[in-house]
Amino acid sequence: MPAHPMLEYLWIVPLLPLLGSAVNGLLGAQWPNKYIIITAISSTGLAFLCALEAVREFFDSGQVLFHKEYFTWMAAGNFRAGFDLQLDQLTVVMVLVVTGVGWLIHIYATGYMTHEGGYYRFFSYLNLFMFFMLILVLAANYALLFVGWEGVGLSSYLLIGFYFLRKSAADAGKKAFIVNRIGDFGFMLGMFLLFRAFGTLDFAQIFAKADLWPKDATGQFGTLTIACLLLFMGATGKSAQLPLYVWLPDSMEGPTPVSALIHAATMVTAGVYVVARSHILFTHSPTAMLVVAIVGCATAFFAATIGLVQTDIKRVLAYSTVSQLGYMFLACGIGAFTAGIFHLMTHAFFKALLFLAAGSVIHAIGGEQDMNKMGGLGKKIRWTYATMLAATVAIAGFPPFAGFFSKDAILFAAFQSATGGRILYGLGLFTALLTAFYMFRLIFLTFSGRPRYDEKKVHVHESTWSMLGPLVVLAILSVIGGWFALPAFFQRPDYFANFLGPVFGVREAVEAGGEAAVHQLELILAGVAVVAALIGWAVAYWLYVSNPRKADDLAKSMRPAYTTLLNKFYVDELYAAFVVRPLLWLSTNVFWKAADVAGIDGTVNGIAHGAAAIGDTVRHSQSGNTRSYAVWVVAGAIVVLAVIFFWPSASKTALGLVH
């Protein structure tokens, strides 16, 4: 037996959810729900346990990069792409988030989806998603990573459109699929360019060679800059950044556990993971880094403004997700990769909790999602309220909750960045204020004040413990999850930065223990961030608790701005007018009616119709009448004789006498 069996057989971790998906998909239609639950929960739970054992062995082996070539998948000349898996510090974080949070969401879903049709199909899709996500984060080359990348896109399509008989859900699934294909086209081009430049798609070989390349100057579009921008194009699609973010808010048509797993904790972070994994490439291109930082910061601010006025509880959280992903890209763009991954981890805790708690609210109030039709639920669903409040405090950035530490690390890095640092910091800080406002607005509209629903028709009830249990665990993680990376002014080691140091370089880990002046600056900036969050909370309290009518008055007095935000800056309408409709017209009138129907079909059908017409005409000569045939023979003989005697030259030519 090998010294570290789980590392040697690392493929077992993604295989278990795949087996669960296959078993439920093939046999679940004939099974009662309890067997489906056992299959789904045991496969993901065992995957989590195997991941924990693999991580333990990774620590036991001295935290040295583990790389294993299992078999060759594609080979052509000198090119090889194999089923190669690896485990390093970055993979450890990702695989524990995917399996741990994913398992909790599976447990929650067993209660949430109890009365839904297609129970086996839902868990088959959910397990399939976990398989592809694990392939994505464990892959040791871009080719295998792309399998997971496309796989999570497929799984997302299936899960968003789970209620496929509902047109809005089917449309949302198609929208997610198409928008992601746009980004994936750029990702593929980026991979092709990397192969052209380095002759391989293996991470270790590419990064080793790229590390020796000279850095592109700012504004220079060399090979690495173009490759990074193409990879980032894929990331903007998968991680819902401007301008390819439009699919994620609509994806709320899927069941709430889908929103929590795919669109909060795992899939949407795939783009952040790819940028962080490819950090050696990106750090060789200041232009690409600047683009990542600007797009991330702009997305964070843009999505936060839309979230201010939304009334659907899940859509508020959807735009919040887009905004928080922007924070992660902002961190990566300014070179603070550790801070970006740290926020990815803490965000998985509190955003998954927010979505699951929102699902508990919707479940409790009979399927209602409009916050204007809620209110006063805090006293009736106390566990849901307490856990959702913990997640709200975390995302708002109040100490000692997880979001405070990860968001503070990003804002501090932005302030110190030489690349537009103060502007990026200012927008990031203002976005933090907006985040606190719209999240506490959600809390106050949902749980405070008087009930705004018909209490005679709606019987509010707390969720079962199959749903509440994961909420409590995630609430605990939302509180303590940030303590792994305490700011330098706490005079404690930054365990998270030290842990990721071998991946992103020692510099970031060392900077966490900087000089006293740096400590003081970080303390001041942390205080400013907390003040911004307090202002957001205070304004929300004033508008929705102290003066409930003031919000309506403010909306009326600022009608143009309010309407614009409520309609999400009309981005969907602009896409429909300038992209969707022109493409539909082009495909309908040019490619279909003109090229396909009139051109290709017309040519083929015209030849067929012509042949049929000729055949129809000729067939009348074959009447079967002997006297008719005799007449034709005589007529033909007369024509031949006439040619011979009256047109000598023609007859000679016909007889072959003239050459």
C-alpha positions as CSV (number, residue, x, y, z in Angstrom):
1,M,0.0,0.0,0.0
2,P,1.3,3.5,-0.8
3,A,2.2,5.7,2.1
4,H,-0.6,8.2,1.2
5,P,-3.4,6.1,-0.3
6,M,-6.0,8.9,-0.6
7,L,-3.5,11.1,-2.5
8,E,-2.6,8.2,-4.8
9,Y,-6.3,7.6,-5.5
10,L,-7.3,11.2,-5.6
11,W,-9.7,10.4,-8.5
12,I,-12.1,8.8,-6.0
13,V,-13.1,12.2,-4.7
14,P,-14.8,13.3,-8.0
15,L,-15.8,9.7,-8.8
16,L,-18.2,9.4,-5.8
17,P,-20.6,12.2,-6.9
18,L,-20.5,10.9,-10.4
19,L,-21.6,7.4,-9.2
20,G,-24.3,9.1,-7.1
21,S,-25.5,10.9,-10.2
22,A,-25.5,7.8,-12.4
23,V,-27.3,5.6,-9.8
24,N,-30.1,8.2,-9.1
25,G,-30.4,9.1,-12.8
26,L,-30.8,5.5,-13.9
27,L,-32.7,3.9,-11.0
28,G,-34.2,6.8,-9.1
29,A,-37.4,7.0,-11.0
30,Q,-38.5,3.6,-9.5
31,W,-37.2,4.4,-6.0
32,P,-38.9,6.0,-3.0
33,N,-37.4,9.3,-1.9
34,K,-35.5,7.8,1.0
35,Y,-33.2,5.7,-1.3
36,I,-32.6,8.8,-3.5
37,I,-31.6,10.7,-0.4
38,I,-29.3,8.0,0.8
39,T,-27.5,7.8,-2.5
40,A,-27.1,11.6,-3.0
41,I,-26.1,12.3,0.6
42,S,-23.8,9.4,1.0
43,S,-21.9,10.0,-2.3
44,T,-21.3,13.7,-1.5
45,G,-20.6,13.0,2.2
46,L,-18.1,10.3,1.3
47,A,-16.5,12.7,-1.2
48,F,-16.1,15.3,1.6
49,L,-14.6,12.7,3.9
50,C,-12.2,11.5,1.2
51,A,-11.2,15.1,0.5
52,L,-10.5,15.6,4.2
53,E,-8.3,12.5,4.3
54,A,-6.5,13.7,1.1
55,V,-5.9,17.1,2.8
56,R,-4.6,15.4,6.0
57,E,-2.2,13.3,3.9
58,F,-1.1,16.5,2.0
59,F,-0.2,18.1,5.3
60,D,1.5,14.9,6.5
61,S,3.6,14.9,3.4
62,G,4.9,18.4,4.1
63,Q,2.5,20.4,1.9
64,V,4.4,19.5,-1.2
65,L,2.6,19.8,-4.5
66,F,1.1,16.4,-5.4
67,H,0.8,15.6,-9.1
68,K,-0.4,12.3,-10.5
69,E,-0.7,11.2,-14.2
70,Y,-3.4,8.5,-14.3
71,F,-3.8,7.9,-18.0
72,T,-3.4,9.7,-21.3
73,W,-6.6,11.2,-22.6
74,M,-5.4,12.9,-25.8
75,A,-2.1,12.5,-27.7
76,A,-1.0,13.9,-31.0
77,G,2.7,14.2,-31.9
78,N,4.4,15.8,-29.0
79,F,1.1,17.0,-27.4
80,R,-0.3,15.1,-24.5
81,A,-3.3,15.9,-22.4
82,G,-3.9,13.4,-19.7
83,F,-6.3,12.7,-16.8
84,D,-3.8,14.3,-14.5
85,L,-4.9,15.6,-11.0
86,Q,-3.0,17.7,-8.6
87,L,-3.3,18.9,-5.0
88,D,-1.7,22.1,-3.7
89,Q,-2.7,24.7,-1.2
90,L,-5.1,26.5,-3.6
91,T,-6.7,23.2,-4.5
92,V,-7.1,22.3,-0.8
93,V,-9.2,25.5,-0.2
94,M,-11.3,24.9,-3.3
95,V,-11.9,21.2,-2.9
96,L,-13.0,21.6,0.8
97,V,-15.4,24.5,-0.1
98,V,-16.9,22.5,-3.0
99,T,-17.3,19.2,-1.0
100,G,-18.1,20.7,2.4
101,V,-20.5,23.4,1.4
102,G,-21.9,21.2,-1.3
103,W,-22.7,18.5,1.1
104,L,-24.5,20.8,3.4
105,I,-26.6,22.1,0.5
106,H,-27.4,18.6,-0.5
107,I,-28.7,17.9,3.0
108,Y,-30.8,21.1,2.9
109,A,-32.2,20.2,-0.5
110,T,-33.6,16.8,0.9
111,G,-36.1,18.8,2.9
112,Y,-36.6,21.7,0.5
113,M,-37.4,19.6,-2.5
114,T,-39.5,16.9,-0.7
115,H,-42.8,17.8,-2.4
116,E,-41.4,18.6,-5.8
117,G,-41.7,16.4,-8.9
118,G,-38.5,15.0,-10.5
119,Y,-36.9,14.4,-7.1
120,Y,-34.4,11.8,-8.4
121,R,-33.6,14.0,-11.5
122,F,-32.8,17.0,-9.3
123,F,-30.3,15.1,-7.1
124,S,-28.8,13.4,-10.2
125,Y,-28.1,16.8,-11.7
126,L,-26.8,18.2,-8.3
127,N,-24.4,15.3,-7.9
128,L,-23.3,15.7,-11.6
129,F,-22.5,19.3,-10.9
130,M,-20.3,18.4,-8.0
131,F,-18.4,15.9,-10.1
132,F,-17.6,18.5,-12.8
133,M,-16.7,21.2,-10.3
134,L,-14.3,18.8,-8.6
135,I,-12.7,17.9,-11.9
136,L,-12.3,21.7,-12.6
137,V,-10.4,22.4,-9.3
138,L,-8.4,19.2,-9.2
139,A,-7.3,19.3,-12.9
140,A,-3.5,19.6,-13.5
141,N,-3.9,21.0,-17.1
142,Y,-6.1,23.4,-18.9
143,A,-7.6,20.6,-21.2
144,L,-9.0,18.7,-18.2
145,L,-10.0,21.9,-16.4
146,F,-12.0,22.8,-19.5
147,V,-13.9,19.5,-19.2
148,G,-15.0,20.6,-15.7
149,W,-15.5,24.1,-17.0
150,E,-18.0,23.0,-19.7
151,G,-19.5,20.4,-17.4
152,V,-20.5,22.9,-14.7
153,G,-22.1,25.0,-17.5
154,L,-24.1,22.0,-18.6
155,S,-25.2,21.2,-15.1
156,S,-26.1,24.8,-14.5
157,Y,-28.3,24.7,-17.6
158,L,-30.1,21.5,-16.4
159,L,-30.6,22.9,-12.8
160,I,-31.7,26.4,-13.7
161,G,-34.2,25.0,-16.1
162,F,-35.3,22.2,-13.7
163,Y,-38.9,23.5,-13.8
164,F,-38.8,23.2,-17.6
165,L,-42.6,23.4,-18.0
166,R,-42.3,27.0,-16.8
167,K,-41.3,29.2,-19.7
168,S,-39.3,31.7,-17.5
169,A,-37.2,28.8,-16.1
170,A,-36.6,27.3,-19.6
171,D,-35.6,30.7,-20.9
172,A,-33.3,31.4,-18.0
173,G,-31.5,28.0,-18.6
174,K,-31.0,28.8,-22.2
175,K,-29.8,32.3,-21.4
176,A,-27.2,31.0,-19.0
177,F,-26.1,28.4,-21.5
178,I,-25.7,30.9,-24.4
179,V,-24.0,33.6,-22.4
180,N,-21.5,31.1,-21.0
181,R,-20.8,29.9,-24.5
182,I,-19.7,33.4,-25.4
183,G,-17.2,33.5,-22.6
184,D,-16.1,29.9,-23.3
185,F,-15.2,30.8,-26.8
186,G,-12.6,33.3,-25.5
187,F,-11.4,30.7,-23.0
188,M,-10.8,28.2,-25.8
189,L,-8.9,30.7,-27.9
190,G,-6.8,31.5,-24.8
191,M,-5.9,27.8,-24.4
192,F,-5.0,27.5,-28.1
193,L,-2.7,30.5,-27.8
194,L,-1.0,29.0,-24.7
195,F,-0.5,25.8,-26.6
196,R,0.9,27.7,-29.6
197,A,3.3,29.5,-27.3
198,F,4.4,26.8,-24.9
199,G,3.6,23.5,-26.7
200,T,1.7,22.1,-23.7
201,L,-1.4,22.7,-21.6
202,D,0.1,21.3,-18.4
203,F,0.1,23.9,-15.6
204,A,3.5,23.0,-14.2
205,Q,5.2,23.3,-17.6
206,I,3.4,26.4,-18.8
207,F,4.0,28.3,-15.5
208,A,7.7,27.3,-15.4
209,K,8.3,28.5,-18.9
210,A,6.1,31.7,-18.5
211,D,8.1,32.6,-15.3
212,L,11.1,33.0,-17.5
213,W,9.4,35.2,-20.1
214,P,9.9,39.0,-19.9
215,K,6.9,40.9,-18.7
216,D,4.8,42.8,-21.2
217,A,4.9,46.6,-20.8
218,T,1.7,48.4,-19.8
219,G,-0.3,48.8,-23.0
220,Q,1.7,46.2,-24.8
221,F,-0.4,43.3,-26.2
222,G,2.1,40.5,-26.3
223,T,1.3,36.8,-26.3
224,L,0.8,36.5,-22.5
225,T,-1.4,39.6,-22.4
226,I,-3.7,38.4,-25.2
227,A,-3.9,34.9,-23.6
228,C,-4.7,36.3,-20.2
229,L,-7.4,38.6,-21.7
230,L,-9.0,35.6,-23.5
231,L,-8.9,33.5,-20.3
232,F,-10.5,36.4,-18.5
233,M,-13.2,36.6,-21.1
234,G,-14.2,33.1,-20.1
235,A,-14.0,34.1,-16.4
236,T,-16.4,37.0,-17.0
237,G,-19.0,34.6,-18.4
238,K,-18.6,31.9,-15.7
239,S,-18.3,34.4,-12.8
240,A,-20.9,36.9,-14.1
241,Q,-18.8,40.0,-14.6
242,L,-19.6,42.9,-16.9
243,P,-20.7,42.6,-19.6
244,L,-21.6,38.9,-19.3
245,Y,-23.3,39.0,-15.9
246,V,-26.9,39.0,-17.2
247,W,-27.5,35.3,-16.9
248,L,-27.0,35.1,-13.1
249,P,-30.0,37.1,-11.9
250,D,-32.3,35.2,-14.2
251,S,-30.9,31.9,-12.9
252,M,-32.9,32.5,-9.7
253,E,-35.7,30.7,-11.6
254,G,-34.1,27.4,-10.5
255,P,-34.8,25.9,-7.1
256,T,-33.2,27.7,-4.1
257,P,-30.6,25.0,-3.4
258,V,-29.3,25.5,-6.9
259,S,-28.9,29.2,-6.3
260,A,-26.9,28.4,-3.1
261,L,-24.6,25.7,-4.6
262,I,-24.0,26.9,-8.1
263,H,-24.6,30.6,-8.0
264,A,-23.1,31.5,-4.6
265,A,-20.6,28.9,-3.4
266,T,-19.0,27.1,-6.3
267,M,-19.6,27.5,-10.0
268,V,-19.5,31.3,-10.2
269,T,-16.2,31.3,-8.4
270,A,-14.7,29.1,-11.2
271,G,-13.5,32.3,-13.0
272,V,-11.8,33.6,-9.9
273,Y,-10.1,30.3,-9.4
274,V,-8.8,30.2,-13.0
275,V,-7.4,33.8,-12.7
276,A,-5.8,32.9,-9.4
277,R,-4.5,29.5,-10.8
278,S,-3.0,31.4,-13.8
279,H,-1.5,34.2,-11.6
280,I,2.0,33.7,-13.0
281,L,0.6,34.5,-16.5
282,F,-1.4,37.5,-15.3
283,T,1.4,39.0,-13.3
284,H,3.5,39.1,-16.5
285,S,0.9,41.3,-18.0
286,P,0.1,44.7,-16.2
287,T,-2.5,45.4,-18.9
288,A,-4.4,42.2,-18.2
289,M,-4.2,42.8,-14.4
290,L,-5.5,46.4,-14.9
291,V,-8.4,45.1,-16.9
292,V,-9.3,42.5,-14.3
293,A,-9.2,45.1,-11.5
294,I,-11.3,47.7,-13.4
295,V,-13.9,45.1,-14.5
296,G,-14.1,43.7,-11.0
297,C,-14.5,47.0,-9.3
298,A,-17.0,48.3,-11.9
299,T,-19.0,45.1,-11.6
300,A,-19.0,45.3,-7.8
301,F,-20.3,48.9,-7.8
302,F,-22.8,48.4,-10.7
303,A,-24.5,45.3,-9.3
304,A,-24.7,46.8,-5.8
305,T,-26.6,49.8,-7.1
306,I,-29.1,47.5,-8.8
307,G,-29.6,45.5,-5.6
308,L,-30.7,48.7,-3.7
309,V,-34.2,48.6,-5.0
310,Q,-35.0,45.0,-6.0
311,T,-38.0,43.5,-4.2
312,D,-37.5,39.8,-5.0
313,I,-35.5,38.4,-2.1
314,K,-33.5,36.0,-4.3
315,R,-32.8,38.7,-6.9
316,V,-31.3,40.9,-4.2
317,L,-29.0,38.1,-3.3
318,A,-28.2,37.4,-7.0
319,Y,-27.0,41.0,-7.6
320,S,-25.2,40.8,-4.3
321,T,-23.3,37.7,-5.6
322,V,-22.4,39.5,-8.8
323,S,-21.1,42.4,-6.6
324,Q,-19.0,40.2,-4.3
325,L,-17.5,38.4,-7.2
326,G,-16.4,41.8,-8.5
327,Y,-14.6,42.2,-5.2
328,M,-12.7,39.0,-5.8
329,F,-11.6,40.0,-9.2
330,L,-10.6,43.4,-7.9
331,A,-8.3,41.6,-5.5
332,C,-6.8,39.5,-8.2
333,G,-6.4,42.4,-10.5
334,I,-4.3,44.3,-8.0
335,G,-2.2,41.2,-7.2
336,A,-3.8,40.4,-3.9
337,F,-4.6,36.8,-4.9
338,T,-4.6,35.6,-1.3
339,A,-7.2,38.2,-0.4
340,G,-9.3,37.2,-3.4
341,I,-9.3,33.5,-2.5
342,F,-9.9,34.3,1.1
343,H,-13.0,36.3,0.2
344,L,-14.1,33.4,-2.1
345,M,-14.0,31.1,0.9
346,T,-15.8,33.4,3.3
347,H,-18.3,34.4,0.6
348,A,-19.1,30.7,0.1
349,F,-20.1,30.5,3.8
350,F,-22.3,33.5,4.2
351,K,-23.8,33.7,0.7
352,A,-24.7,30.0,0.7
353,L,-26.3,30.7,4.1
354,L,-28.2,33.7,2.7
355,F,-29.7,31.8,-0.2
356,L,-30.6,28.8,2.0
357,A,-32.2,31.1,4.6
358,A,-34.1,32.9,1.8
359,G,-35.3,29.5,0.7
360,S,-36.4,28.8,4.3
361,V,-38.3,32.1,4.3
362,I,-40.0,31.3,1.0
363,H,-40.8,27.8,2.3
364,A,-42.3,29.3,5.4
365,I,-44.5,31.9,3.7
366,G,-46.0,29.6,1.1
367,G,-43.7,30.3,-1.9
368,E,-43.8,34.1,-1.8
369,Q,-40.6,35.9,-2.9
370,D,-41.6,39.5,-2.9
371,M,-40.3,41.2,0.2
372,N,-43.1,43.8,0.1
373,K,-45.5,40.9,0.9
374,M,-43.5,39.7,3.9
375,G,-42.7,41.5,7.2
376,G,-42.9,40.5,10.8
377,L,-41.4,37.1,10.3
378,G,-38.6,37.5,12.9
379,K,-40.8,36.2,15.7
380,K,-42.3,33.3,13.8
381,I,-39.2,31.7,12.2
382,R,-36.6,32.6,14.8
383,W,-33.9,30.1,13.7
384,T,-34.1,31.3,10.1
385,Y,-34.0,34.9,11.2
386,A,-31.0,34.4,13.5
387,T,-28.9,32.6,10.9
388,M,-29.8,35.0,8.1
389,L,-28.9,37.9,10.4
390,A,-25.5,36.4,11.0
391,A,-24.9,36.1,7.3
392,T,-26.1,39.7,6.7
393,V,-23.7,41.0,9.4
394,A,-20.9,39.0,7.8
395,I,-21.5,40.3,4.3
396,A,-21.9,43.8,5.6
397,G,-18.4,43.6,7.0
398,F,-18.9,44.0,10.7
399,P,-16.2,42.4,13.0
400,P,-15.7,39.7,14.1
401,F,-17.7,38.1,11.3
402,A,-15.9,36.5,8.4
403,G,-16.8,39.1,5.8
404,F,-15.0,41.8,7.8
405,F,-11.6,40.2,7.5
406,S,-11.8,39.2,3.8
407,K,-13.3,42.5,2.7
408,D,-10.8,44.5,4.8
409,A,-7.9,42.6,3.2
410,I,-9.2,43.5,-0.3
411,L,-9.8,47.2,0.5
412,F,-6.4,47.5,2.2
413,A,-4.6,45.9,-0.8
414,A,-6.6,48.3,-3.1
415,F,-5.5,51.3,-1.1
416,Q,-1.9,50.3,-1.3
417,S,-2.0,49.3,-5.0
418,A,-0.1,51.5,-7.4
419,T,-2.6,50.7,-10.1
420,G,-5.4,53.2,-9.6
421,G,-5.4,52.3,-6.0
422,R,-7.2,55.2,-4.5
423,I,-10.0,55.2,-7.1
424,L,-10.5,51.5,-6.8
425,Y,-10.4,51.7,-3.0
426,G,-13.0,54.6,-3.0
427,L,-15.4,52.7,-5.2
428,G,-14.8,49.5,-3.2
429,L,-15.5,51.3,0.0
430,F,-18.7,52.9,-1.3
431,T,-19.8,49.5,-2.6
432,A,-19.3,48.2,0.9
433,L,-21.7,50.9,2.2
434,L,-24.3,50.0,-0.5
435,T,-23.9,46.3,0.4
436,A,-24.7,47.0,4.1
437,F,-27.7,49.1,3.1
438,Y,-29.4,46.6,0.7
439,M,-28.7,43.6,2.9
440,F,-30.2,45.3,6.0
441,R,-33.0,46.5,3.9
442,L,-33.7,42.9,3.0
443,I,-33.6,41.9,6.7
444,F,-35.9,44.8,7.8
445,L,-38.5,44.2,5.0
446,T,-38.6,40.5,5.6
447,F,-38.4,40.1,9.4
448,S,-39.3,43.5,11.0
449,G,-42.5,45.6,11.2
450,R,-46.0,44.4,10.7
451,P,-47.0,41.5,8.5
452,R,-47.8,42.5,5.0
453,Y,-49.4,39.2,4.0
454,D,-52.8,37.7,4.6
455,E,-52.3,36.0,8.0
456,K,-55.6,34.1,7.5
457,K,-54.4,32.4,4.3
458,V,-50.7,32.1,5.0
459,H,-49.7,30.0,7.9
460,V,-46.0,30.8,8.6
461,H,-44.0,27.9,9.9
462,E,-40.4,27.2,10.6
463,S,-38.5,24.8,8.4
464,T,-37.6,21.2,9.4
465,W,-34.2,20.5,10.9
466,S,-33.0,18.9,7.6
467,M,-33.1,22.5,6.4
468,L,-32.2,24.3,9.6
469,G,-29.1,22.1,10.4
470,P,-27.1,23.3,7.4
471,L,-28.1,26.9,8.2
472,V,-26.7,26.7,11.8
473,V,-23.4,25.1,10.5
474,L,-23.0,27.8,7.9
475,A,-23.8,30.5,10.4
476,I,-21.0,29.3,12.6
477,L,-18.6,29.3,9.7
478,S,-19.8,32.8,8.8
479,V,-18.8,34.0,12.3
480,I,-15.4,32.2,12.7
481,G,-14.4,31.7,9.0
482,G,-12.4,34.9,8.9
483,W,-10.2,34.1,11.9
484,F,-7.8,32.2,9.7
485,A,-6.5,35.5,8.2
486,L,-6.5,38.1,11.0
487,P,-5.3,41.6,10.0
488,A,-1.7,42.5,10.9
489,F,-2.8,44.9,13.7
490,F,-4.1,41.9,15.7
491,Q,-0.4,40.9,16.1
492,R,-1.2,37.3,15.1
493,P,0.0,35.2,12.2
494,D,-2.0,35.3,9.0
495,Y,-2.4,31.6,8.7
496,F,-4.3,31.8,5.4
497,A,-1.6,33.9,3.7
498,N,1.1,31.7,5.1
499,F,-0.7,28.6,3.9
500,L,-1.1,30.0,0.3
501,G,2.4,31.4,0.3
502,P,3.9,28.5,-1.7
503,V,1.3,29.1,-4.4
504,F,1.3,32.9,-4.7
505,G,4.7,33.6,-3.5
506,V,6.1,34.5,0.0
507,R,5.8,38.2,-0.6
508,E,2.1,38.4,0.3
509,A,2.5,36.2,3.4
510,V,5.4,38.3,4.6
511,E,3.6,41.6,4.0
512,A,1.0,40.6,6.5
513,G,3.5,41.2,9.3
514,G,4.7,44.6,8.1
515,E,5.9,47.6,10.0
516,A,4.0,49.5,12.7
517,A,3.0,52.2,10.2
518,V,1.4,49.6,8.0
519,H,-0.4,48.2,11.0
520,Q,-1.8,51.6,11.9
521,L,-2.9,52.3,8.3
522,E,-4.7,49.0,8.1
523,L,-6.4,49.7,11.5
524,I,-7.5,53.1,10.3
525,L,-8.9,51.7,7.0
526,A,-10.6,48.9,8.8
527,G,-12.3,51.5,11.0
528,V,-13.4,53.4,8.0
529,A,-14.9,50.3,6.4
530,V,-16.8,49.6,9.6
531,V,-18.1,53.2,9.7
532,A,-19.2,52.8,6.1
533,A,-21.1,49.6,7.0
534,L,-22.7,51.4,10.0
535,I,-23.9,54.2,7.7
536,G,-25.5,51.6,5.4
537,W,-27.2,49.9,8.3
538,A,-28.3,53.3,9.8
539,V,-29.9,54.5,6.5
540,A,-31.7,51.2,6.0
541,Y,-33.0,51.3,9.6
542,W,-34.2,54.9,9.2
543,L,-36.0,54.2,5.9
544,Y,-37.5,50.8,6.7
545,V,-38.0,50.7,10.4
546,S,-38.1,54.2,11.9
547,N,-39.9,55.9,8.9
548,P,-41.4,53.1,6.7
549,R,-43.1,55.6,4.4
550,K,-40.0,57.6,3.8
551,A,-38.6,55.0,1.4
552,D,-41.7,55.3,-0.8
553,D,-41.6,59.1,-0.7
554,L,-37.9,59.0,-1.6
555,A,-38.6,56.7,-4.5
556,K,-41.3,59.1,-5.8
557,S,-39.1,62.1,-5.5
558,M,-36.2,60.3,-7.4
559,R,-38.5,58.5,-9.9
560,P,-36.1,58.5,-12.9
561,A,-33.2,57.1,-10.9
562,Y,-35.4,54.7,-9.0
563,T,-37.0,53.4,-12.2
564,T,-33.6,53.0,-13.9
565,L,-32.3,50.9,-11.0
566,L,-35.5,48.9,-10.7
567,N,-35.2,48.1,-14.4
568,K,-31.5,47.1,-13.9
569,F,-30.2,50.0,-16.1
570,Y,-32.3,48.5,-19.0
571,V,-29.3,46.3,-19.8
572,D,-31.5,43.3,-20.8
573,E,-33.6,45.6,-23.0
574,L,-30.5,47.0,-24.6
575,Y,-29.1,43.5,-25.3
576,A,-32.5,42.5,-26.7
577,A,-32.6,45.6,-29.0
578,F,-29.0,45.6,-30.2
579,V,-27.9,42.0,-30.0
580,V,-30.7,39.5,-29.7
581,R,-33.2,40.9,-32.2
582,P,-30.6,41.7,-34.9
583,L,-29.2,38.2,-34.5
584,L,-32.7,36.7,-34.7
585,W,-33.5,38.8,-37.8
586,L,-30.2,37.8,-39.4
587,S,-30.6,34.1,-38.6
588,T,-34.3,34.1,-39.6
589,N,-34.2,36.2,-42.8
590,V,-30.6,35.6,-44.1
591,F,-29.3,32.3,-42.8
592,W,-32.6,30.5,-42.7
593,K,-35.0,32.0,-45.3
594,A,-32.4,33.2,-47.8
595,A,-29.4,30.9,-47.4
596,D,-31.1,27.7,-46.2
597,V,-34.6,27.7,-47.6
598,A,-34.2,29.7,-50.8
599,G,-30.5,28.9,-51.5
600,I,-29.7,25.3,-50.3
601,D,-33.2,23.9,-50.1
602,G,-34.3,25.8,-53.2
603,T,-31.4,24.4,-55.3
604,V,-31.9,20.9,-54.1
605,N,-35.6,21.0,-54.3
606,G,-35.5,22.7,-57.7
607,I,-33.3,20.0,-59.2
608,A,-35.7,17.4,-57.7
609,H,-38.8,19.2,-59.1
610,G,-37.1,19.6,-62.5
611,A,-36.2,16.0,-62.7
612,A,-39.8,15.0,-61.7
613,A,-41.3,17.4,-64.3
614,I,-39.1,15.9,-67.1
615,G,-39.9,12.4,-66.0
616,D,-43.6,13.2,-65.8
617,T,-43.5,14.6,-69.4
618,V,-41.5,11.7,-70.8
619,R,-43.6,9.0,-69.1
620,H,-46.6,9.9,-71.3
621,S,-44.7,8.6,-74.3
622,Q,-44.7,5.1,-72.7
623,S,-48.4,4.4,-73.1
624,G,-48.2,0.7,-73.8
625,N,-50.2,1.1,-77.1
626,T,-48.6,-0.9,-80.0
627,R,-50.2,1.3,-82.7
628,S,-48.9,4.4,-80.9
629,Y,-45.3,3.0,-80.9
630,A,-45.7,2.2,-84.7
631,V,-46.7,5.8,-85.4
632,W,-43.6,7.0,-83.5
633,V,-41.3,4.6,-85.5
634,V,-42.7,5.8,-88.8
635,A,-42.4,9.5,-87.8
636,G,-38.8,8.9,-86.8
637,A,-37.9,7.2,-90.0
638,I,-39.4,10.1,-92.0
639,V,-37.3,12.6,-90.0
640,V,-34.1,10.6,-90.7
641,L,-34.9,10.4,-94.5
642,A,-35.6,14.1,-94.6
643,V,-32.3,14.9,-93.1
644,I,-30.4,12.6,-95.5
645,F,-32.0,13.9,-98.7
646,F,-32.7,17.6,-98.0
647,W,-29.7,18.6,-95.8
648,P,-26.7,16.9,-97.3
649,S,-24.1,18.6,-95.1
650,A,-26.0,17.9,-92.0
651,S,-26.5,14.3,-93.1
652,K,-22.8,13.8,-93.7
653,T,-21.9,15.3,-90.4
654,A,-24.5,13.0,-88.8
655,L,-23.0,10.0,-90.6
656,G,-19.5,10.9,-89.5
657,L,-18.2,11.6,-93.1
658,V,-17.0,15.1,-92.3
659,H,-14.3,15.4,-89.7
